[in-house]
Amino acid sequence: MKILLIGRSGQLGWELARALAPLGEIIAFDRAGLDLAVPGQIVSVIRSVRPDVLVNAAAYTAVDRAESEPDASFAINAAAVAILAEEAKRARALLIHYSTDYVFDGAKDTPYSEDDRPNPINAYGRSKLAGEQSISSIDGPHLILRTSWVYSARGKNFLLTIRRLLQKRDELRVVSDQIGAPTSAGALAEATAELLRRNGAGALGERSGIYHATARGSTSWHGFAMEIARLERLGLPTRIVPIASSEYPTPAQRPKNSRLSNEKLLRSFGIALPKWEACLETCHASLRAREGRESDTPNANDAREVE
Ligand SMILES: NC(=O)c1ccc[n+]([C@@H]2O[C@H](COP(=O)([O-])OP(=O)(O)OC[C@H]3O[C@@H](n4cnc5c(N)ncnc54)[C@H](OP(=O)(O)O)[C@@H]3O)[C@@H](O)[C@H]2O)c1
């Protein structure tokens, strides 16, 4: 199986490069090799690689910045995705694409299913929804995996921010009225690989559609921060104070309920991601292990080599 992976240096892309490697030949691009803002590059790369599977882990993910530059987020999350979908269909390749809980407004009381009507409340969510709609209407073989609250041992994310702040502050104030499932990039990459391993690209294409794929269970950002603090086992614990979203205004509004039901993924393919606490523990342990290796390493350049 020849797999073209786009967005290899992002949180998910990095983990996918590792998880998909045993499945076949991986040809992976970061932004320097394939810029999704340049439509001609997308077309020429896909036509020259001629993949069996096209995995798109790249996206414009700056949720707050998207409010002031909606055109930039649309270019990457919608316009480029439409070209990916057209080219994947032309190549008869399975397109695996990722989307977000932010396509919903969060007004529902229970977890969202794939049949619920999206109604994004921020520019990022609107751009991701437009990307989903292009893929669905072009209708080549595709899987759209909607996920939420992604973090990993690298990149910019809540886990790394809270860890850093725990070292510096006596008190953290963290939003407690947004509920969702923190999902590690590693667990999502493993689930993606497992889908391909068990079913093959052809069978997955026959079951094209949207699937929710998050870690199991749910918590608030405050609950997530508390669990990170517990794993850090600091001697002098920082106070972590729950606050309302209204006390922490951001340019982009976020849904209060980000929970996604994963029943369709389980029913269709027998696949479920681990519980969010277990994902966090695994990711935290790998972070600790890496830091241990780096502290044994004579200098920063050597540490980068070890990576
Ligand atoms: N992060 C979350 O909390 C979250 C939640 C729900 C869904 N998702 C979805 O999950 C997927 C993976 O997200 P992630 O967290 O792994 O994101 P990420 O860490 O921000 O990675 C996104 C990657 O996209 C690349 N990219 C951005 N613009 C590009 C362009 N013009 N051409 C080529 N590459 C470009 C970035 O490259 P540079 O490194 O060069 O910037 C980066 O490597 C995305 O579809 C995202 O929408 C994420």
The ligand as a MOL file (V3000), in Angstrom:
LIG
                    3D

  0  0  0     0  0            999 V3000
M  V30 BEGIN CTAB
M  V30 COUNTS 48 52 0 0 0
M  V30 BEGIN ATOM
M  V30 1 N -5.4440 20.4210 17.6190 0
M  V30 2 C -6.7000 20.1740 18.0060 0
M  V30 3 O -7.0800 20.3960 19.1660 0
M  V30 4 C -7.6940 19.5750 17.0410 0
M  V30 5 C -9.0190 19.3500 17.4700 0
M  V30 6 C -9.9210 18.7940 16.5740 0
M  V30 7 C -9.5390 18.4820 15.2860 0
M  V30 8 N -8.2600 18.7310 14.8900 0 CHG=1
M  V30 9 C -7.9040 18.4000 13.5180 0
M  V30 10 O -6.9480 17.3580 13.5600 0
M  V30 11 C -6.0300 17.4800 12.4680 0
M  V30 12 C -4.5850 17.4820 12.9680 0
M  V30 13 O -4.4030 18.5930 13.8360 0
M  V30 14 P -3.0610 18.8180 14.6660 0
M  V30 15 O -3.4750 19.0800 16.0610 0
M  V30 16 O -2.0800 17.7390 14.3790 0 CHG=-1
M  V30 17 O -2.5840 20.1880 14.0250 0
M  V30 18 P -1.1470 20.8970 14.0860 0
M  V30 19 O -0.2790 20.2660 15.1000 0
M  V30 20 O -1.4170 22.3520 14.1450 0
M  V30 21 O -0.5460 20.5290 12.6630 0
M  V30 22 C -1.0790 21.0560 11.4970 0
M  V30 23 C -0.0450 20.8860 10.4200 0
M  V30 24 O -0.5860 21.4730 9.2260 0
M  V30 25 C 0.4740 22.1160 8.5890 0
M  V30 26 N 0.0350 23.1730 7.6920 0
M  V30 27 C -0.5800 24.3350 8.0030 0
M  V30 28 N -0.7340 25.0840 6.8910 0
M  V30 29 C -0.2030 24.3650 5.8660 0
M  V30 30 C -0.0440 24.5990 4.4890 0
M  V30 31 N -0.4180 25.7540 3.9120 0
M  V30 32 N 0.5400 23.6360 3.7240 0
M  V30 33 C 0.9650 22.4850 4.2850 0
M  V30 34 N 0.8680 22.2170 5.5880 0
M  V30 35 C 0.2870 23.1490 6.3750 0
M  V30 36 C 1.3020 22.7240 9.7030 0
M  V30 37 O 2.5790 23.0010 9.1900 0
M  V30 38 P 3.6040 23.9780 9.9830 0
M  V30 39 O 4.1710 23.1040 11.0550 0
M  V30 40 O 4.5800 24.3510 8.9300 0
M  V30 41 O 2.7910 25.1160 10.4840 0
M  V30 42 C 1.2750 21.6050 10.7270 0
M  V30 43 O 2.3420 20.7220 10.5380 0
M  V30 44 C -6.4430 18.7510 11.7320 0
M  V30 45 O -7.2980 18.4260 10.6710 0
M  V30 46 C -7.2230 19.5290 12.7670 0
M  V30 47 O -8.1680 20.4200 12.1810 0
M  V30 48 C -7.3250 19.2470 15.7380 0
M  V30 END ATOM
M  V30 BEGIN BOND
M  V30 1 1 1 2
M  V30 2 2 2 3
M  V30 3 1 2 4
M  V30 4 1 4 5
M  V30 5 2 4 48
M  V30 6 2 5 6
M  V30 7 1 6 7
M  V30 8 2 7 8
M  V30 9 1 8 9
M  V30 10 1 8 48
M  V30 11 1 9 10
M  V30 12 1 9 46
M  V30 13 1 10 11
M  V30 14 1 11 12
M  V30 15 1 11 44
M  V30 16 1 12 13
M  V30 17 1 13 14
M  V30 18 2 14 15
M  V30 19 1 14 16
M  V30 20 1 14 17
M  V30 21 1 17 18
M  V30 22 2 18 19
M  V30 23 1 18 20
M  V30 24 1 18 21
M  V30 25 1 21 22
M  V30 26 1 22 23
M  V30 27 1 23 24
M  V30 28 1 23 42
M  V30 29 1 24 25
M  V30 30 1 25 26
M  V30 31 1 25 36
M  V30 32 1 26 27
M  V30 33 1 26 35
M  V30 34 2 27 28
M  V30 35 1 28 29
M  V30 36 1 29 30
M  V30 37 2 29 35
M  V30 38 1 30 31
M  V30 39 2 30 32
M  V30 40 1 32 33
M  V30 41 2 33 34
M  V30 42 1 34 35
M  V30 43 1 36 37
M  V30 44 1 36 42
M  V30 45 1 37 38
M  V30 46 2 38 39
M  V30 47 1 38 40
M  V30 48 1 38 41
M  V30 49 1 42 43
M  V30 50 1 44 45
M  V30 51 1 44 46
M  V30 52 1 46 47
M  V30 END BOND
M  V30 END CTAB
M  END
